[in-house]
Amino acid sequence: MNKEYRLAPKACLLALVAFNLLIVSTAGLVLADEASDSEESKTTLFLRGAYQAGSVLGTNDFLNGENASGEPIDQFQASRLEIGWQTDGSRDWHHVYNFPKYGIGLYGSDYKNGEELGTPTSLYGFFEWPVARKNKWTFNLGLAFGLTNNWKAYDPVSNPNNVAMGLGRSVHIEVGANAEYQLAKRWAVIGGFTGTHFSNGGTQRPNHGLNQFGPMIYAKYSLSDPTAIPALREVGPYDSDWDLTVVGSVGKRNLTHRLADPELRDIYLNRNYLVGNLTFGVGRQFSHKLRYVFGLDFGYDESVADLIELDGINNGVNAESDPIDNYELAVFLGGEGIANRTHLIVHLGYKLFYKDVEGRLPIFYQRLGVKQFVSENWFVGLNVRFHELGSADNLEWNVGYTVGL
């Protein structure tokens, strides 16, 4: 059976751009959605640009010097341009997060190895949470989640050394901290530090990924006179009722099978398989910022049929799979961080029923992702599923519906 599933590069890039624009545009609805009757929204729009230089962690042989130049790829420099909104206190969640900022950014980096690694460019959404203010100073924690294009992907003939990036596109995940100083009414300077992870989530092997960290400096300009930050006020009660969430997810798993028979090696060398989940979760909010959820994952992994067949070939026996072997059932427990319509999710899952065959997705798995509500009940999202707290298995594009119980 031919199990090649490929998404055209332009179509994939458009999907990634649309997902990021959806996150930011729906977040922008805070200006009109559920605003307090007694407070007029005066959210400030700003632009800021940054330069960054830092270090790349040597987490694989390619980065450590097994490349065409023979030199480690251990440094990078990057620039970014962001447009964002400073919240003004007209919504309860502004007070919960001490009047945060959020927005969308465009990022580009250089590793002095464009021939093998490329010149990656990211589109991402960001969220900054002020943890302290003093006079003209603001101290922030930040998160960013986006998608990256323009990596020079691994190719066994033209780019055989690059085991870091098996695909020209990847996920961009970033955490950091910064300090902002108000220079003038509309101008500010920001100094910070970020750690960034790039990975295609197991969509295409090899996928050792790339991790980097370094200091960064921003110049920021507000497009209108900034509204004075108001005093924090007590916010209203949160909804603590139980709810049921149903999520459908789909993704692609890429495998390179190791075969002793050279005649079969090329047939099974690089194959893509459909993976999916139907998830039922019961959850409850326990603070303005957090909720917990637990439930069942009904999974489908198309690679199992080939894994059973190949296991038989390698052991000198005929082995055939049953369609039911592709399915599995797991339980999961997790938490969600809440910022208005955007939820950051973390799940821990464990399989209860599955066909045990070498090479199948691990029994214990984790899920990290973001979901964005596009209406009161409907949301879309993107997750990275991984195991051993760091090895990515596949991406999960999903859509879900939540209803109160």
C-alpha positions in Angstrom: 0.0 0.0 0.0 1.3 3.5 -0.9 1.4 5.5 2.3 2.9 8.8 1.0 1.0 11.9 2.3 2.6 15.2 1.2 1.4 18.7 1.7 2.6 21.1 -0.9 5.1 23.7 0.5 2.9 26.7 -0.5 -0.2 25.2 0.9 1.6 24.3 4.2 3.0 27.8 4.5 -0.4 29.4 3.9 -1.9 27.1 6.6 0.8 28.2 9.1 0.3 31.9 8.3 -3.5 31.6 8.6 -3.2 29.8 11.9 -1.0 32.6 13.4 -3.2 35.4 12.0 -6.3 33.6 13.5 -4.7 33.6 16.9 -3.9 37.3 16.8 -7.1 38.4 15.1 -9.3 36.6 17.6 -7.2 37.9 20.4 -7.8 41.4 19.0 -11.5 40.9 19.7 -10.9 41.9 23.3 -11.5 45.5 22.1 -15.1 44.7 21.4 -15.9 41.5 23.2 -17.3 41.5 26.7 -15.9 44.9 27.6 -17.0 46.3 30.9 -20.0 48.6 30.7 -18.3 51.2 32.9 -14.9 51.2 31.2 -14.1 52.4 27.7 -11.3 50.4 25.9 -8.2 52.5 25.2 -5.8 49.8 24.2 -2.5 51.2 22.8 -1.0 49.9 19.6 2.8 49.7 19.4 5.6 48.7 17.1 9.0 47.4 18.2 12.1 46.0 16.6 14.9 43.9 18.1 18.4 42.6 17.4 19.6 39.4 19.1 22.9 37.5 19.1 23.5 34.3 21.1 24.5 30.7 21.3 23.3 27.5 19.6 23.3 24.3 21.8 25.3 21.5 20.3 22.6 18.8 20.5 23.5 16.8 17.4 26.6 16.0 15.3 25.6 18.4 12.5 25.6 21.4 14.8 28.8 20.1 16.5 30.8 20.3 13.2 29.9 17.3 11.0 28.9 19.6 8.2 30.5 20.9 4.9 32.4 23.7 6.7 33.8 21.4 9.4 33.0 24.1 11.9 30.5 24.0 14.8 27.2 25.9 14.3 27.3 27.4 17.7 26.3 31.1 17.2 23.4 32.9 15.6 22.2 36.5 15.1 18.5 37.4 14.5 16.2 40.4 14.1 12.5 40.7 14.6 9.7 43.2 14.0 6.5 43.1 16.1 3.2 44.8 16.3 1.3 44.6 19.5 -1.3 45.8 21.9 -0.9 47.1 25.4 -4.0 46.2 27.4 -5.7 48.9 29.4 -7.7 47.4 32.2 -11.1 47.4 30.5 -11.3 43.6 30.8 -11.1 41.4 33.9 -8.3 39.3 32.3 -6.1 42.4 31.9 -6.1 42.7 35.7 -5.5 39.0 36.2 -2.3 39.3 34.2 -1.3 42.8 35.5 -2.1 44.5 32.1 -0.2 42.3 29.6 0.9 42.9 26.0 0.2 40.6 23.1 0.7 40.7 19.3 2.3 39.2 16.2 5.9 39.1 15.1 8.1 38.4 12.1 11.5 36.9 12.9 14.6 36.0 10.8 17.9 34.4 11.9 21.3 33.7 10.4 23.6 30.8 11.4 26.4 31.5 8.9 25.5 28.3 7.2 22.8 29.1 4.7 23.9 26.4 2.3 23.1 23.5 4.7 20.8 25.1 7.4 19.1 27.9 5.5 17.8 31.3 6.5 14.7 30.6 8.6 11.9 33.1 9.0 9.1 32.8 11.6 5.6 34.2 12.0 4.5 34.0 15.6 2.1 35.3 18.2 3.5 36.6 21.5 2.2 37.3 25.0 4.0 39.3 27.7 3.1 39.2 31.4 4.4 42.0 33.6 5.5 40.6 36.9 6.6 44.0 38.4 6.5 47.7 37.8 8.7 50.4 39.4 8.7 54.0 38.2 9.6 53.9 34.5 10.6 50.2 34.7 8.5 47.2 33.8 9.7 43.6 34.2 8.1 41.0 32.0 7.9 37.2 31.3 7.2 36.3 27.7 6.0 33.4 25.6 5.9 33.1 21.8 4.5 30.3 19.6 4.7 30.3 15.8 5.8 28.5 12.7 9.0 28.8 10.7 9.8 28.5 7.0 13.0 28.6 4.8 15.1 26.0 6.6 17.4 24.1 4.2 16.0 20.6 4.8 17.9 17.4 5.0 18.3 15.5 1.7 20.3 12.2 1.4 22.0 13.5 -1.8 22.1 17.3 -1.8 22.1 18.0 2.0 23.1 14.7 3.8 24.7 16.3 6.9 21.7 18.3 8.2 20.1 15.9 10.7 18.8 18.9 12.7 16.0 19.8 10.2 14.3 17.2 8.1 11.8 19.6 6.7 11.9 23.2 5.4 9.2 24.2 8.0 9.1 23.9 11.8 7.5 25.0 15.0 8.9 28.1 16.8 8.5 27.9 20.6 10.1 30.7 22.8 10.2 31.7 26.4 12.0 34.7 27.9 12.2 37.6 30.2 12.9 41.3 29.7 13.0 44.7 31.4 11.4 47.8 29.7 12.4 51.4 30.4 10.2 54.3 29.3 12.5 56.8 27.6 9.8 59.3 26.6 6.1 59.4 26.2 6.0 57.1 23.2 9.5 55.6 23.2 10.9 52.8 25.3 14.0 50.6 25.2 13.8 46.9 26.2 16.6 44.5 27.2 15.9 40.8 27.5 16.8 37.2 27.1 15.1 34.3 25.2 15.4 30.6 24.7 14.0 29.3 21.4 13.3 25.8 20.2 12.8 24.8 16.5 11.4 21.4 15.5 9.0 20.0 12.9 7.4 17.8 15.6 8.4 14.5 13.9 6.6 15.4 10.7 9.8 14.6 8.7 12.9 12.7 9.8 15.6 13.4 10.7 14.4 15.9 13.4 16.9 16.5 16.1 15.8 20.1 16.1 17.7 23.3 17.1 17.9 25.1 20.5 19.3 28.5 21.0 19.5 31.3 23.7 20.8 34.8 23.9 20.3 38.4 24.9 18.2 40.8 22.9 17.6 44.6 22.7 14.4 46.3 21.5 13.4 49.8 20.5 9.6 50.4 21.0 7.3 53.1 19.7 3.7 53.6 20.6 1.5 54.7 17.7 -0.6 56.9 20.1 -0.1 58.4 23.5 0.0 55.4 25.9 -2.9 55.2 28.3 -1.8 55.3 31.9 -1.8 51.9 33.5 -4.7 51.9 36.0 -4.7 50.5 39.5 -5.4 46.8 39.8 -9.0 46.0 40.8 -10.7 43.0 42.1 -12.0 40.9 39.3 -15.3 39.0 39.1 -15.7 35.3 39.8 -14.6 32.8 37.2 -16.8 30.0 35.9 -16.0 26.9 38.0 -18.6 24.6 36.5 -17.5 21.3 34.8 -17.4 21.1 31.0 -17.0 18.5 28.3 -14.6 19.0 25.4 -14.5 17.0 22.2 -11.4 17.4 20.0 -10.6 15.9 16.6 -6.9 15.9 15.7 -4.9 14.9 12.6 -1.3 14.8 11.7 1.5 13.0 9.9 4.2 10.6 11.2 7.4 10.1 9.2 9.5 7.0 9.7 12.7 5.6 8.2 12.6 1.8 8.6 15.8 -0.1 9.2 15.9 -3.3 7.1 18.5 -6.0 6.6 17.3 -6.8 3.1 18.8 -4.3 0.7 16.0 -4.9 -1.9 13.4 -3.7 0.6 15.5 -0.9 2.1 14.6 1.7 -0.6 10.9 0.7 -0.5 10.5 1.5 3.2 13.3 4.1 3.5 11.2 7.2 4.1 7.4 6.8 4.6 4.6 9.1 5.8 1.7 7.8 7.8 -1.6 9.3 8.9 -2.1 9.7 12.7 -5.2 11.0 14.5 -7.0 11.3 17.7 -10.6 11.7 18.9 -10.3 13.2 22.4 -13.0 13.4 25.1 -12.0 15.5 28.1 -13.8 16.7 31.2 -12.4 19.8 32.8 -12.9 22.5 35.4 -11.4 25.9 36.0 -9.9 26.4 39.4 -8.5 29.9 39.1 -8.7 32.9 36.7 -5.5 31.6 35.1 -5.7 27.8 35.3 -7.9 24.8 34.7 -7.4 21.0 34.8 -8.7 18.4 32.4 -8.7 14.6 32.2 -10.2 12.1 29.8 -9.7 9.6 27.0 -7.8 9.6 23.7 -9.0 7.3 20.9 -6.0 7.1 18.6 -5.2 5.9 15.1 -1.7 5.2 13.8 -1.5 4.0 10.2 2.2 3.0 10.6 1.3 0.0 12.7 0.4 -2.2 9.7 3.9 -1.7 8.2 5.6 -2.1 11.6 3.9 -5.5 12.0 4.8 -6.6 8.5 8.4 -5.4 8.8 8.8 -7.0 12.2 7.9 -10.3 10.5 10.3 -9.7 7.6 13.2 -9.0 10.0 12.4 -12.2 12.0 11.9 -14.4 8.9 8.2 -15.0 9.2 5.1 -13.8 7.5 3.1 -11.3 9.5 -0.1 -9.6 8.6 -2.0 -6.9 10.6 -5.7 -6.6 11.4 -7.3 -3.2 10.8 -8.1 -3.0 14.5 -4.3 -3.0 15.2 -4.0 0.6 14.1 -6.3 1.8 16.9 -5.5 2.5 20.5 -7.1 3.8 23.7 -5.3 6.1 26.2 -6.1 8.1 29.3 -4.7 11.6 29.9 -4.4 14.2 32.6 -3.5 17.8 32.0 -3.7 21.5 32.7 -4.4 24.6 30.7 -3.2 28.2 31.2 -5.9 30.7 30.3 -5.4 34.2 28.8 -8.8 35.4 27.4 -9.5 33.2 24.3 -6.1 31.6 24.2 -5.3 28.4 26.2 -1.8 26.8 26.5 -2.2 23.1 27.1 0.0 20.4 28.7 -1.2 16.8 28.7 0.3 13.6 30.1 -1.1 10.4 28.4 -0.8 6.7 29.0 -2.0 4.0 26.6 -4.4 1.3 28.0 -5.1 -0.8 24.9 -2.9 -1.1 21.9 -1.1 -3.6 19.6 2.4 -4.0 21.0 4.9 -3.9 18.1 8.4 -2.4 18.0 8.5 1.1 16.6 5.0 2.1 17.6 4.4 5.5 19.3 5.4 5.1 23.0 3.0 4.0 25.7 3.6 7.1 27.8 3.4 10.4 25.9 3.1 14.1 26.4 1.3 16.9 24.5 2.2 20.6 24.4 0.1 23.1 22.4 -2.1 26.1 22.0 -5.8 26.4 21.3 -7.7 29.5 20.3 -11.4 30.0 20.7 -13.0 31.4 17.6 -16.5 31.5 19.3 -17.9 30.8 22.7 -17.7 27.1 22.2 -15.5 26.3 19.1 -11.7 26.4 19.0 -8.8 25.5 16.7 -5.4 24.4 17.9 -1.9 23.0 17.2 -0.1 20.5 19.5 3.3 18.8 19.5 3.0 15.3 20.7 6.2 13.9 22.2 7.7 11.3 24.5 10.5 11.2 27.1 9.7 14.9 27.8 11.6 16.0 24.7 11.5 13.7 21.7 8.8 14.9 19.2 6.6 12.3 17.5 4.2 14.3 15.4 2.1 17.5 15.1 -1.6 17.5 15.8 -3.8 20.0 13.9 -7.1 20.1 15.7 -10.6 21.5 16.0 -12.8 21.2 19.1 -16.0 22.0 20.9 -16.6 22.7 24.6 -20.0 22.5 26.3 -21.0 22.9 29.9 -22.2 20.0 32.0 
